[in-house]
Every structure is written in C-alpha cells, then in structure tokens.
Amino acid sequence: MTVEEKAVHKKRTTAEKVGRVKYTLQVQKRILREIEEIKVMQRTIFAGLKGMFSFDQSLIERVCCKDEVDGLILQVLYEAGRGGVYPKDVAARLEGHKVTRHHVRRRLERMNKRLLKELGQKIAEKRGHRWALTSFAYDIWGETEKDGTL
C-alpha cells in the first residue's frame, strides 16, 4: 500500500466491527441503565424532600390508576371510610364494569406497587379481609372534597 492508499482507507466503526444489530443492542442497554440510574437519583431526592411536597388527588390518580375502573375502586374505598370494604362489595358496586373480587384485589396491589415505586407511599392497605385507603390517601381525598373539586 502506498501512502495515498492509506490516507483513503478509513477505519471501521464499532457498528461495522461487531455488527449493527449487536451494536444497537449495546447502546440500548447502556441508555436503559443510565435512565434507571436517573430514576434512582430522582427517588432519592424525592425521599429527602418528602415533607415539603403537597399532593393532590389528580396527581395520585395519574400515577397509580391505569384506567377508569382503578379510579372508581379508589372512590368506593374513600366512600367506605377508614374501616374499609370487602373486595366483593367493591365488585358489586362496579357491576357494570365486570370486575370480580379477585380483580379488585389485583388492581389494588398493582396501584400500590406503582405508587410505592414513584412516591414511596401506598394507596390502600388490607385491614383484616377488608381494603381501605391509607391515611396518606384518605387525607388527600378528604382535602379534595373540602376544596369542592371532587
């Protein structure tokens, strides 16, 4: 090879060396790992400033409710009061939505998981065989009712 040929010859990129699909997957994994680190950092900051935040019902519903039925379940729990309500009674109140007592329990557990991950609080808890809103959630629903925005 002459000097001119060496100057024209380009080096291969990493994508060409390992393959485009494999390289794309490596980049994707790196980005997902960085996003997860940012989420952990965000949760840490939030935990430190927890006492300074004020939550409203719409924020809580946006975080933990995936659809209309989840919101209706929370409304039934609020109306039941601090004593709680059986999942079968919630299912009976939401008869038009074809929800069983098992669906109610699973939905509440999923909502708890989502809210716990984002805000570090649970939305509902078991009291015996009944489910009730936690004091955190009950206070938020009560403040919303006082404001008249419910």
Rosetta blueprint (number, residue, H / E / L):
1 M L
2 T L
3 V H
4 E H
5 E H
6 K H
7 A H
8 V H
9 H L
10 K L
11 K L
12 R L
13 T L
14 T H
15 A H
16 E H
17 K H
18 V H
19 G L
20 R H
21 V H
22 K H
23 Y H
24 T H
25 L H
26 Q H
27 V H
28 Q H
29 K H
30 R H
31 I H
32 L H
33 R H
34 E H
35 I H
36 E H
37 E H
38 I H
39 K H
40 V H
41 M H
42 Q H
43 R H
44 T H
45 I H
46 F H
47 A H
48 G H
49 L L
50 K H
51 G H
52 M H
53 F L
54 S L
55 F L
56 D L
57 Q H
58 S H
59 L H
60 I H
61 E H
62 R H
63 V H
64 C H
65 C L
66 K L
67 D L
68 E H
69 V H
70 D H
71 G H
72 L H
73 I H
74 L H
75 Q H
76 V H
77 L H
78 Y H
79 E H
80 A H
81 G L
82 R L
83 G L
84 G L
85 V E
86 Y L
87 P H
88 K H
89 D H
90 V H
91 A H
92 A H
93 R H
94 L L
95 E H
96 G H
97 H H
98 K L
99 V L
100 T L
101 R H
102 H H
103 H H
104 V H
105 R H
106 R H
107 R H
108 L H
109 E H
110 R H
111 M H
112 N H
113 K H
114 R H
115 L H
116 L H
117 K H
118 E H
119 L H
120 G L
121 Q L
122 K L
123 I L
124 A E
125 E E
126 K E
127 R E
128 G L
129 H L
130 R E
131 W E
132 A E
133 L E
134 T L
135 S H
136 F H
137 A H
138 Y H
139 D H
140 I H
141 W H
142 G H
143 E H
144 T H
145 E H
146 K H
147 D H
148 G L
149 T L
150 L L
